[in-house]
Amino acid sequence: MAVKVEKAEYQDVRDEMRPGDVIAFSGKGNFSDLIRFATASTVSHVGVILHTKIPTDTHERYFNQIIESATIRNYAGVHISRMSDRLKEYDGEIWWLPLSDEVRNSRFNAVKFYEFLFQAEGKKYDTLQALKAGTDWFDSWKIFGKGGPGYNEEDFGKFFCSELVAGGLEAAGSVGNINASEVTPIDLCRWNIYSGKYYQLKGDVTNITRYNTADPNNWGFI
C-alpha cells in the first residue's frame, strides 16, 4: 500500500524532529518550475534538520535549524536558518521526512554529519551542477564518453540543495557509497531511509510519488 502524507502543524511536531530528517519543498518560482519539469516530480528543493541546544540555569532548550543551499537573504549558497523562520517566509509547499529508527540507531554518525555540513556552510550555490543533475537523459550515451554532457563528477567546491543533503547523509553513514553530485531533490525523497509516515507542514496536501522506495546505495554512478 502506498504511503500517504499526513497534514501536521509545525508546533505540534517540532519536538519530534531530529538531525538528519529531510525537509522537502515545492516552490512557486521559475527555477522551481524548471526543476520539477526536469525531474518530473512535485519536489523542487530539499534541506536537512540540525539542532542547537541552549543551556540555561535550570535545563537545556533547543530550537530546530535547517541547513540548505538556496538563495536566502540575497545570497545564493549554504545557509543555516531557524526552521520556524523558513516556514513563515517560504512561498510553497513543505514536507517533513523523518529518518527511520533503524537508520538513526544503526547508521547515523552525528559527529561526521555535523562536521560535513558545518564545513559546507557559506559555500556558494552550484547552479550548473544542479541543472546537469536534473538532465540525465544522455548520461549513458557512449558517444559522449564517460558520463555524457549532463553527468556530474562528485565535487564539493560548491553545492546545490540535494547534493548538500546527500553528502551529509553519506558522511553520517546513513547511505552507502553514492555520487552526491548526481542526486536530485526527488531522488533524495525516494530513498528507503525514512519512517513509514511523512508530514505536510505547509500548503495543500500532496503526495510525494514513490516516497521511501528506492535503494540509495551506489546512486549516481554509471
Secondary structure, 3 states (H helix, E strand, C coil): CCCCCEECCHHHHHHHCCCCCEEEEEECCHHHHHHHHHHCCCCCEEEEEEEEEEECCCCEEEEEEEEEEEEECCEEEEEEEEHHHHHHHCCEEEEEECECHHHHHHCCCHHHHHHHHHHHCCCEECHHHHHHHCCCCCCCCHHHCCCCCCCCCCCCCCECHHHHHHHHHHHHCCCCCCCHHHCCHHHHHHECCECCCCEEEECCCCCCCCCCCECCCCCCCC
